Amino acid sequence: MAVGVVIHKTLLATVQTGPGWIPPAKYGVVAAEVMRQCDALDGLDDGVIGNYLGCNARFDAVKVAQPFAAIRCPGGVDTGNGCVSDAQISTLSQMHAPTKFDFELANGWTEFPGYGLGREAFRGG
């Protein structure tokens, strides 16, 4: 598993630089959008994401066109802390997507899972 973590974090670091970096001041807008789309998936609107698999599916960029469209900055260009740019959306998509390998790791794994949703408001999350 250690190799998978290193590869996933290395690939993520490549999109988190420059315009793809998501400053901490934007964590709240991302967290609020995740909560808006996912809180009630378990049948309770209670501020807790209970159906995390359903939440992950809502933000699967391969299956869902523009899952962060509601918080996208106008024109896709960073205009402040109330929205995310196209480059930052790319970072979010990479963060939550699994890293797939064309080969087996020592433990037989061929992919490493991305980060789950629901921890966006936590600093360093």
N, C-alpha and C positions, 0 to 999 in steps of 0.2 A: 504494500500500500504506500510506502514512503515514496517510491518512485512516481506513482500516480499523483500524489500531492505536489511534489516538486514540479512535475511537468504542467499540471493544471495551474498552479500559481505563477509559473514562468510565463505561460501563454497569456494569462490574465494580466500580468504586469505589462505586456507589450501593448495592450489597449488602454491601460490606465494612465498612460503618460500623455502629456500635451492636452489636446482638446477632449480626450476621452476621460480625463480625470474627473471624478465626482467629488467636489468639495463637501466637507461635513455639513455646511449650511444647507445643502440640498437633500440630506438624508430624510428630513421631515416630509418633504413633498413626495418622495418615493415611497416612504412608509405609509403615508396617508392613502396613496393610490392602491398599494397592495391591500391595505385594510379595507378600502372601499370595495374592491373587487372580490375579496376573499372571506371577510368576516362572517357573512351570513350563509356561506356554503354548507355549514354543518347544521343549518336550521335555526341558529341562534345569532342574533345581532348583539353581541356582548363584548366586543373589543378583543376577542381571542380568535385566532385562526385555528379552528379545530380540524378542518378538512385540508390538511397541508398537501395531500396528493392532488386534490382538486385545484388548489391554489397554484401549485407548480404547473399544472396543465393549462391554467389560464394565461400564464406568462411564458409558455413554450413558444419561442419565436419561430420554430420550424412549423408548428401546427397552427399558430394564431398570428394573423397579420397585425403587426403594430400593437403589441400588447400594452405599450406605454403611450399610446396615442393621446390619451386624455391629459397627460402632463408634458407633452412635447412642446418645446418652445416654438413660437411662430417662425416658420421658414426653416426650422431645424437648427437654428443658430442660437448659441447660448446668450440669453437676454437677461439673466439674473437667477436668483435663488428660488423662484416660484415655478420653475420648469426645468426640463432636461433637454439638452441638445441631441442631435442625431448621433454624434460621437459618443455621448454619454449613454444613450440608449444602446449603442453597440456594446459598450462596456457592461451594462446591465445584462444584456443577452448572453454575452460570453461568461459572465459570472455565474449565471444560473444554468447554463447548458453543460451537459456532460462533455468531458474530453475523451474522444474516441481514438483508439490506437489501431494501426494497421497490423499489429502484431500482439502476441500475448506477453504480458509481463510475467515475472517469475511465479506469481501466484495464480496465473491463468486468466487474470482479468484482461479484458480488451477495452474497457472504458472506466473512467473515474467520474463519479457523479459531480454535478455542479453544486453550488450552494443552494440550499432551500430558501424559500421566501418566508418573510415574517420577522426577520431580524434587522431590517433596514434602519430602524430608528436607534439601534444600539451602536454607540461609538466603537469603531474598530470591528464592527460586525460583518 
